[in-house]
């Protein structure tokens, strides 16, 4: 017995049309796509015209386990992912202990098998303990299932160490995923360096702290042949550097978060720097930077959307702005936010946005999924493109509630998520 999705509209990624189709899922695979498939003994779900899209893929989330389960764990984080339409997420290694050994890579897979609501792909750390001093065993990490290497949360400050990391990663065909931050330039900053930080008297992080590190790592990638993936790009200069790298044919890819596409440090100014739910790293920057990120996403310089889902406890985010932790949650609201702001307003097509959420991450990281087609893995989400709802913190299934988007009314909510043929979220 399979699952038969009736009365849905399948997004054709080639022509951008929503076409009336039924979809039959058997086991982990999409068995048939056609009009008028007979119900037989299958479980029938009436989609009532919902849009059938490939399951979303987020290559940058923090599930916090092991060590920070008060903020989030694999069970709650993947439930949040499923509610947001995600079927695959890649989790960062800055846990406690840091995911820097094969044993901890296997721990993530085993915990996900027992408790997860989506596919979880762990990254291994570039350096032991993310201390930036000694490289981890990339061969062992890859054999255990690491999807790539990153010291996310910290930039690798030593150029010679990063050069050797890229050499080793290139030999193993492992992506090097960078948190781009020159700590000497960033110092103790807590928001973007600029007019707003000066007016509020808060220490700032200049965009140069990001772009200088990206420039260094692009040159190292060119020399070593490594695949360099830039996390959460936020600065106009950084976008231009990635554009330049791609023009040279380098293996450089990039992601951007919804908040860096939609928000600026003006919201921190409006709150007088008192609401740490507006504090994130890299920080919200200027309108010039926001537009550069948006245009980079639209013109293909930036390959994909990633949430950088970073849950914290309410107590942590109630601290003063300067001492509260960085981070926003995003898994449950990323697609509705960008659908409302970009597709519903005519800035971009549904097909193009879907590629940024699903097809491109799958292509860049060579993953299953990213398409809805016969014979392919049954990873898909159904989205209601019409119903508007307010973003409410008490409705999040994530343990974290920390986002500046609470109170906004958006549409494009997922109503059904299927991961490898298993229903992981249903609200139809």
Protein Blocks (a to p, Z undefined) as FASTA:
>chain_A
ZZddehiacddfknopacddddddehjbcfbgcehiafkladcddekhpacddddddfbd
cehighilmmocfklmmmmmmmnopabdcddfkbcdddfbfklmmmmmmmmmmmpcbdcd
ddddfbghilopaccdfklmmmnopabdcfehiacfblklmmmmmmmmmmnopacddddd
dfklnmmafbdcdfklmmnopacddfklmmmmmmmmmmmmmmnopacddehifbfklmmm
mmmmmmnopacdddddfklmmpcfklmmmnnopafklgccdddddfklmmmmmmmmmnom
ambdcekiacddfklmmpcfklmccdddfklmmmmmmmmmmmmnopacfklmmmmmmmmm
mmmnopgehiacehiacddddddfkbccdddfklpmbfbfcdfkgoiacehiafbdceeh
iafbdcZZ
